[in-house]
Amino acid sequence: QVQLVESGGGLVQAGGSLRLSCAASGRTFSSSTMGWFRQAPGKEREFVAAIRWSWRGGDTYYADPVKGRFAISRNDAKNTVYLQMNSLKPEDTAVYYCAARPYSGSYSPPSAYDYWGQGTQVTVSS
């Protein structure tokens, strides 16, 4: 079992930055692929970024709309994964969710993940 709690969301002007955190509990965190997803009103939940477990190389993956602006990282000693979001745009407005899945495998479809946080709202004003 992995329990996830997101924090760090809020209201920011376009061009600004936010850093989301996801605190995880559970012994399997260090061997989990961690992902960030987002869901805007009336839209499906979509992949944002993912990071593999550290001793697997810690490879990172990003959705095209956020490449070069967002960065995912993890601190296994603190059981925490981060999403640094820079150059935010109004279209980044959504509820952001942290997710975890054991080991490797698919990283982008929401169905690949077993555990989810409750979400944190990010609102970017123009």
MDAnalysis code that builds the backbone (N, CA, C; Angstrom):
import MDAnalysis as mda
import numpy as np

u = mda.Universe.empty(378, n_residues=126, atom_resindex=np.repeat(np.arange(126), 3), trajectory=True)
u.add_TopologyAttr("name", ["N", "CA", "C"] * 126)
u.add_TopologyAttr("resid", np.arange(1, 127))
u.add_TopologyAttr("resname", ["GLN", "VAL", "GLN", "LEU", "VAL", "GLU", "SER", "GLY", "GLY", "GLY", "LEU", "VAL", "GLN", "ALA", "GLY", "GLY", "SER", "LEU", "ARG", "LEU", "SER", "CYS", "ALA", "ALA", "SER", "GLY", "ARG", "THR", "PHE", "SER", "SER", "SER", "THR", "MET", "GLY", "TRP", "PHE", "ARG", "GLN", "ALA", "PRO", "GLY", "LYS", "GLU", "ARG", "GLU", "PHE", "VAL", "ALA", "ALA", "ILE", "ARG", "TRP", "SER", "TRP", "ARG", "GLY", "GLY", "ASP", "THR", "TYR", "TYR", "ALA", "ASP", "PRO", "VAL", "LYS", "GLY", "ARG", "PHE", "ALA", "ILE", "SER", "ARG", "ASN", "ASP", "ALA", "LYS", "ASN", "THR", "VAL", "TYR", "LEU", "GLN", "MET", "ASN", "SER", "LEU", "LYS", "PRO", "GLU", "ASP", "THR", "ALA", "VAL", "TYR", "TYR", "CYS", "ALA", "ALA", "ARG", "PRO", "TYR", "SER", "GLY", "SER", "TYR", "SER", "PRO", "PRO", "SER", "ALA", "TYR", "ASP", "TYR", "TRP", "GLY", "GLN", "GLY", "THR", "GLN", "VAL", "THR", "VAL", "SER", "SER"])
u.atoms.positions = np.array([
    [0.838, -1.198, 0.000],
    [0.000, 0.000, 0.000],
    [0.871, 1.245, 0.000],
    [0.461, 2.227, -0.781],
    [1.118, 3.530, -0.814],
    [0.042, 4.591, -0.667],
    [0.225, 5.497, 0.270],
    [-0.690, 6.617, 0.426],
    [0.020, 7.892, -0.006],
    [-0.693, 8.740, -0.734],
    [-0.090, 9.919, -1.349],
    [-0.848, 11.175, -0.941],
    [-0.104, 12.226, -0.589],
    [-0.719, 13.499, -0.223],
    [0.000, 14.615, -0.964],
    [-0.737, 15.327, -1.828],
    [-0.155, 16.432, -2.590],
    [-0.286, 17.746, -1.828],
    [0.617, 18.655, -2.140],
    [0.552, 20.013, -1.599],
    [1.275, 20.948, -2.550],
    [1.077, 22.249, -2.346],
    [1.811, 23.235, -3.127],
    [1.022, 23.930, -4.204],
    [-0.221, 23.528, -4.405],
    [-1.026, 24.188, -5.410],
    [-1.406, 25.601, -4.979],
    [-2.007, 26.345, -5.905],
    [-2.424, 27.703, -5.576],
    [-2.723, 28.503, -6.818],
    [-2.841, 29.808, -6.613],
    [-3.126, 30.750, -7.693],
    [-1.843, 31.496, -8.049],
    [-1.539, 31.542, -9.337],
    [-0.323, 32.204, -9.793],
    [-0.615, 32.893, -11.112],
    [0.092, 33.972, -11.386],
    [-0.071, 34.661, -12.663],
    [0.683, 33.931, -13.759],
    [0.233, 34.121, -14.971],
    [0.926, 33.528, -16.120],
    [2.393, 33.956, -16.118],
    [3.263, 32.995, -16.402],
    [4.696, 33.234, -16.359],
    [5.337, 32.906, -15.030],
    [4.518, 32.679, -14.023],
    [5.018, 32.385, -12.686],
    [5.378, 30.919, -12.510],
    [5.746, 30.583, -11.277],
    [6.191, 29.227, -10.955],
    [5.495, 28.703, -9.707],
    [5.378, 27.399, -9.643],
    [4.897, 26.698, -8.446],
    [5.676, 25.395, -8.341],
    [5.820, 24.903, -7.108],
    [6.388, 23.582, -6.914],
    [5.400, 22.730, -6.132],
    [4.977, 21.657, -6.748],
    [4.090, 20.707, -6.091],
    [4.914, 19.629, -5.404],
    [4.412, 19.186, -4.267],
    [5.043, 18.088, -3.540],
    [4.043, 16.973, -3.351],
    [4.557, 15.769, -3.306],
    [3.712, 14.591, -3.049],
    [4.438, 13.745, -2.017],
    [3.877, 13.715, -0.828],
    [4.453, 12.920, 0.251],
    [3.826, 11.539, 0.235],
    [4.684, 10.529, 0.219],
    [4.210, 9.151, 0.132],
    [4.520, 8.384, 1.398],
    [3.633, 7.504, 1.755],
    [3.883, 6.576, 2.855],
    [3.783, 5.168, 2.305],
    [4.546, 4.267, 2.884],
    [4.535, 2.906, 2.383],
    [5.933, 2.463, 2.034],
    [6.184, 1.218, 2.254],
    [7.543, 0.712, 2.101],
    [7.964, 0.575, 0.657],
    [7.025, 0.646, -0.279],
    [7.373, 0.391, -1.673],
    [7.696, 1.653, -2.445],
    [7.771, 2.825, -1.783],
    [7.955, 4.068, -2.516],
    [9.218, 4.060, -3.357],
    [10.311, 3.591, -2.784],
    [11.590, 3.686, -3.487],
    [11.638, 2.824, -4.731],
    [10.734, 1.859, -4.839],
    [10.715, 0.999, -6.028],
    [9.492, 1.269, -6.891],
    [8.899, 2.438, -6.733],
    [7.712, 2.788, -7.500],
    [8.048, 3.787, -8.596],
    [7.346, 3.675, -9.703],
    [7.317, 4.743, -10.689],
    [6.294, 5.760, -10.198],
    [6.690, 7.010, -10.145],
    [5.804, 8.071, -9.671],
    [5.402, 8.970, -10.835],
    [4.154, 9.351, -10.850],
    [3.666, 10.182, -11.935],
    [2.858, 11.363, -11.439],
    [2.804, 12.392, -12.253],
    [1.915, 13.530, -12.048],
    [0.930, 13.573, -13.222],
    [-0.324, 13.791, -12.876],
    [-1.383, 13.931, -13.867],
    [-2.157, 15.205, -13.552],
    [-2.971, 15.649, -14.491],
    [-3.825, 16.791, -14.241],
    [-5.164, 16.601, -14.934],
    [-6.164, 17.267, -14.366],
    [-7.500, 17.183, -14.926],
    [-8.158, 18.551, -14.837],
    [-8.474, 19.099, -15.999],
    [-9.176, 20.375, -16.080],
    [-10.674, 20.095, -16.156],
    [-11.513, 21.073, -15.776],
    [-12.963, 20.866, -15.818],
    [-13.431, 20.440, -17.200],
    [-14.225, 19.381, -17.238],
    [-14.773, 18.902, -18.493],
    [-13.819, 18.119, -19.362],
    [-12.614, 17.885, -18.861],
    [-11.616, 17.151, -19.645],
    [-11.195, 15.875, -18.920],
    [-10.598, 14.971, -19.678],
    [-10.102, 13.732, -19.085],
    [-8.789, 14.000, -18.348],
    [-8.493, 13.128, -17.427],
    [-7.225, 13.210, -16.713],
    [-6.097, 12.908, -17.700],
    [-5.050, 13.730, -17.670],
    [-3.975, 13.560, -18.634],
    [-2.610, 13.481, -17.950],
    [-1.733, 12.770, -18.598],
    [-0.373, 12.591, -18.116],
    [0.409, 13.896, -18.196],
    [1.205, 14.164, -17.168],
    [2.062, 15.347, -17.144],
    [3.535, 14.938, -17.121],
    [3.912, 14.117, -16.154],
    [5.315, 13.733, -16.010],
    [5.410, 12.463, -15.172],
    [6.522, 11.732, -15.336],
    [6.757, 10.535, -14.541],
    [8.245, 10.369, -14.299],
    [8.564, 9.639, -13.221],
    [9.963, 9.380, -12.899],
    [10.089, 7.943, -12.400],
    [11.083, 7.255, -12.922],
    [11.329, 5.868, -12.498],
    [12.030, 5.842, -11.147],
    [12.107, 4.664, -10.564],
    [12.776, 4.511, -9.298],
    [14.276, 4.734, -9.452],
    [14.901, 5.257, -8.415],
    [16.251, 5.803, -8.520],
    [17.270, 4.783, -8.982],
    [17.229, 3.573, -8.414],
    [18.282, 2.638, -8.808],
    [17.972, 1.925, -10.100],
    [16.877, 2.373, -10.726],
    [16.570, 1.969, -12.092],
    [17.110, 3.032, -13.056],
    [17.650, 4.116, -12.482],
    [18.192, 5.185, -13.303],
    [17.477, 6.504, -13.112],
    [16.301, 6.445, -12.508],
    [15.550, 7.671, -12.281],
    [15.152, 8.374, -13.558],
    [14.932, 7.631, -14.645],
    [14.537, 8.246, -15.917],
    [13.265, 9.060, -15.747],
    [13.201, 10.166, -16.481],
    [12.039, 11.041, -16.429],
    [11.367, 11.129, -17.796],
    [10.065, 11.397, -17.758],
    [9.261, 11.479, -18.972],
    [8.295, 12.643, -18.832],
    [8.022, 13.322, -19.936],
    [7.151, 14.487, -19.905],
    [6.179, 14.490, -21.070],
    [4.998, 15.031, -20.811],
    [4.056, 15.279, -21.887],
    [4.563, 16.462, -22.705],
    [4.274, 16.461, -23.996],
    [4.787, 17.514, -24.874],
    [4.434, 18.931, -24.406],
    [3.211, 19.184, -23.923],
    [2.865, 20.568, -23.551],
    [3.692, 21.143, -22.400],
    [4.360, 20.274, -21.622],
    [5.091, 20.781, -20.451],
    [6.593, 20.626, -20.585],
    [7.057, 20.002, -21.650],
    [8.498, 19.817, -21.840],
    [9.216, 21.157, -21.844],
    [10.306, 21.231, -21.113],
    [11.085, 22.454, -21.036],
    [10.580, 23.438, -20.003],
    [9.390, 23.204, -19.446],
    [8.830, 24.109, -18.437],
    [8.684, 23.424, -17.070],
    [8.363, 22.143, -17.081],
    [8.159, 21.401, -15.836],
    [9.323, 20.438, -15.608],
    [9.598, 20.152, -14.349],
    [10.636, 19.188, -13.994],
    [10.164, 18.335, -12.830],
    [10.244, 17.020, -12.995],
    [9.878, 16.091, -11.934],
    [11.143, 15.577, -11.267],
    [11.089, 15.417, -9.957],
    [12.228, 14.883, -9.226],
    [11.707, 14.109, -8.019],
    [12.582, 13.346, -7.391],
    [12.162, 12.571, -6.230],
    [13.284, 12.540, -5.212],
    [12.897, 12.447, -3.955],
    [13.829, 12.283, -2.861],
    [13.371, 11.057, -2.097],
    [14.010, 9.927, -2.356],
    [13.572, 8.682, -1.743],
    [13.790, 8.675, -0.237],
    [14.779, 9.421, 0.235],
    [15.010, 9.487, 1.673],
    [13.852, 10.172, 2.386],
    [13.178, 11.080, 1.671],
    [12.039, 11.794, 2.252],
    [10.703, 11.253, 1.741],
    [10.754, 10.209, 0.918],
    [9.525, 9.647, 0.345],
    [8.672, 10.723, -0.309],
    [9.315, 11.572, -1.084],
    [8.614, 12.703, -1.676],
    [8.993, 12.842, -3.152],
    [7.996, 13.172, -3.949],
    [8.226, 13.490, -5.351],
    [7.755, 14.919, -5.582],
    [8.450, 15.627, -6.453],
    [8.182, 17.033, -6.696],
    [7.851, 17.283, -8.159],
    [7.113, 18.338, -8.393],
    [6.896, 18.823, -9.750],
    [7.139, 20.321, -9.739],
    [8.280, 20.731, -10.294],
    [8.585, 22.141, -10.432],
    [7.974, 22.637, -11.721],
    [7.108, 23.636, -11.619],
    [6.398, 24.153, -12.784],
    [6.808, 25.607, -13.009],
    [7.422, 25.867, -14.135],
    [7.865, 27.208, -14.487],
    [7.130, 27.690, -15.736],
    [7.197, 28.998, -15.969],
    [6.565, 29.591, -17.149],
    [5.126, 29.111, -17.304],
    [4.386, 29.170, -16.227],
    [3.020, 28.655, -16.233],
    [2.125, 29.445, -17.159],
    [1.182, 28.716, -17.757],
    [0.231, 29.288, -18.700],
    [-1.188, 29.049, -18.186],
    [-2.147, 29.878, -18.622],
    [-3.535, 29.649, -18.191],
    [-4.017, 28.237, -18.517],
    [-3.541, 27.657, -19.595],
    [-3.972, 26.304, -19.963],
    [-3.398, 25.222, -19.045],
    [-2.496, 25.588, -18.139],
    [-2.009, 24.640, -17.132],
    [-2.972, 24.534, -15.945],
    [-3.987, 25.365, -15.928],
    [-4.965, 25.329, -14.838],
    [-5.666, 23.982, -14.787],
    [-5.619, 23.345, -13.631],
    [-6.209, 22.012, -13.462],
    [-6.011, 21.567, -12.023],
    [-6.649, 20.466, -11.679],
    [-6.318, 19.758, -10.451],
    [-5.180, 18.802, -10.796],
    [-4.113, 18.851, -10.014],
    [-2.944, 18.025, -10.252],
    [-2.926, 16.869, -9.256],
    [-2.705, 15.673, -9.792],
    [-2.709, 14.462, -8.987],
    [-1.348, 13.769, -9.048],
    [-0.947, 13.246, -7.916],
    [0.227, 12.402, -7.820],
    [-0.243, 10.945, -7.868],
    [0.556, 10.089, -8.508],
    [0.179, 8.686, -8.624],
    [1.415, 7.794, -8.508],
    [1.188, 6.563, -8.112],
    [2.291, 5.617, -7.952],
    [1.909, 4.262, -8.521],
    [2.899, 3.606, -9.081],
    [2.708, 2.240, -9.564],
    [3.974, 1.460, -9.219],
    [3.851, 0.169, -8.967],
    [5.048, -0.612, -8.650],
    [5.985, -0.727, -9.833],
    [7.268, -0.589, -9.558],
    [8.314, -0.868, -10.517],
    [8.149, -0.117, -11.825],
    [8.394, -0.768, -12.945],
    [8.418, -0.118, -14.257],
    [7.105, -0.359, -15.003],
    [7.157, -0.431, -16.321],
    [5.967, -0.603, -17.125],
    [5.490, 0.734, -17.650],
    [4.294, 0.742, -18.177],
    [3.732, 1.958, -18.769],
    [3.717, 3.094, -17.752],
    [3.985, 4.287, -18.223],
    [4.034, 5.426, -17.298],
    [3.017, 6.502, -17.631],
    [2.417, 6.497, -18.817],
    [1.533, 7.603, -19.190],
    [0.034, 7.366, -19.006],
    [-0.497, 6.184, -19.203],
    [-1.938, 6.067, -19.018],
    [-2.316, 6.037, -17.539],
    [-3.361, 6.768, -17.161],
    [-3.789, 6.738, -15.756],
    [-4.072, 5.329, -15.260],
    [-4.543, 4.470, -16.145],
    [-4.892, 3.101, -15.739],
    [-3.678, 2.290, -15.303],
    [-2.457, 2.764, -15.614],
    [-1.244, 2.035, -15.226],
    [-0.899, 2.218, -13.756],
    [-1.551, 3.161, -13.079],
    [-1.205, 3.502, -11.704],
    [-2.199, 2.913, -10.722],
    [-1.650, 2.449, -9.592],
    [-2.475, 1.789, -8.578],
    [-2.926, 2.732, -7.461],
    [-2.139, 3.759, -7.197],
    [-2.410, 4.620, -6.052],
    [-2.458, 6.080, -6.501],
    [-3.374, 6.838, -5.880],
    [-3.592, 8.234, -6.246],
    [-3.747, 9.093, -5.005],
    [-3.268, 10.341, -5.134],
    [-3.534, 11.320, -4.105],
    [-4.877, 11.976, -4.339],
    [-5.212, 12.918, -3.458],
    [-6.517, 13.566, -3.526],
    [-6.526, 14.742, -4.488],
    [-5.358, 15.195, -4.913],
    [-5.267, 16.287, -5.868],
    [-5.056, 17.641, -5.214],
    [-4.432, 18.542, -5.960],
    [-4.225, 19.913, -5.506],
    [-4.512, 20.847, -6.678],
    [-5.246, 21.928, -6.394],
    [-5.680, 22.836, -7.455],
    [-4.558, 23.795, -7.837],
    [-4.340, 23.925, -9.134],
    [-3.421, 24.928, -9.676],
    [-4.228, 25.821, -10.608],
    [-4.205, 27.115, -10.338],
    [-4.925, 28.074, -11.163],
    [-3.942, 29.126, -11.661],
    [-3.885, 29.289, -12.979],
    [-2.975, 30.259, -13.584],
    [-3.821, 31.352, -14.228],
    [-3.664, 32.566, -13.755],
    [-4.443, 33.684, -14.284],
    [-3.677, 34.379, -15.406],
    [-4.425, 34.909, -16.346],
    [-3.802, 35.575, -17.504],
    [-3.565, 37.051, -17.233],
])
